[in-house]
Amino acid sequence: MLIKEFAKSLSLRKTKTDKKDAHGIALKLLSDPNREQFQHDNRQVELKILARHIHRLKKKQSDWKVQYTRCLDIIFPELDKIVGKHSEYTYQLLTCYPNPQKRLEAGFDKLIEIKRLTASKIQDILSVAPRSIGTTSPAREFEIIENIKHYKRLIDKAEKCVNDLMAEFNSVITTVTGIGNRLGAVILAEIQNIHAFDNPAQLQAFAGLDSSIYQSGQIDLAGRMVKRGSPHLRWALIQAAKACARFSPAFKAYLKTKLE
């Protein structure tokens, strides 16, 4: 938007070419008194790419979960009432023993090796398995197992790269209660250069978290959240605020005073 408005101020002619665009961008960067705000660490650029890649993977994984639920309801519809559909031990259980018959053959001693799968839940699974109305389907079992492994492998690999970069940054943002590497990475990557903002209000506006304002004569209104700027940064800041209000006594007390 800044480049567009700057280009308008250079000429009254309505022309747009690649050559003119490049010339306008170069002039804008040369004329800006605070050119250092455009200088970023290359590691932050890499972090931004990885953080957005993880976001896209999570979105695709959400679409996959619809197909996963469909297959699970056909193979073993009673399972989600016992252990739920989306937990690490449920995924591990389905990967190792995808149908009721295989769980019965494995028995209690093998199932108890799955982390966080309690003895009471195992007994419920073994008691329900012989009476399950599910349909055995090797093709659907294969689909479930491959999808679980595929998205887990991609997300784990991307998160490892993010963790390695965050270790290089050694940022204090992860010392804030409720903010881990995932949220911290998104915030650092989207902000990039914190010195580009003179005050918190500018950062709030950059994320699109400020409210719209309308003033005319004696009318003074504040509207809804603007929601301009980076949606990734907006999501991360909202999630970080929720986590801080939940886990940090200081932020929890502050939120309570604001709500009163």
Secondary structure, 3 states (H helix, E strand, C coil): CHHHHHHHHHCCCCCCCHHHHHHHHHHHHHHCCCHHHHCCCHHHHHHHHHHHHHHHHHHHHHHHHHHHHHHHHHHCCCHHHHHCCCCHHHHHHHHHCCCHHHHHHHHHHHHCCCCCCCHHHHHHHHHHHHHCCCCCCHHHHHHHHHHHHHHHHHHHHHHHHHHHHHHHHCCHHHHCCCCCHHHHHHHHHHHCCHHHCCCHHHHHHHCCCCEEEEEECCEEEEEEECCCCCHHHHHHHHHHHHHHHHHCHHHHHHHHHHHC
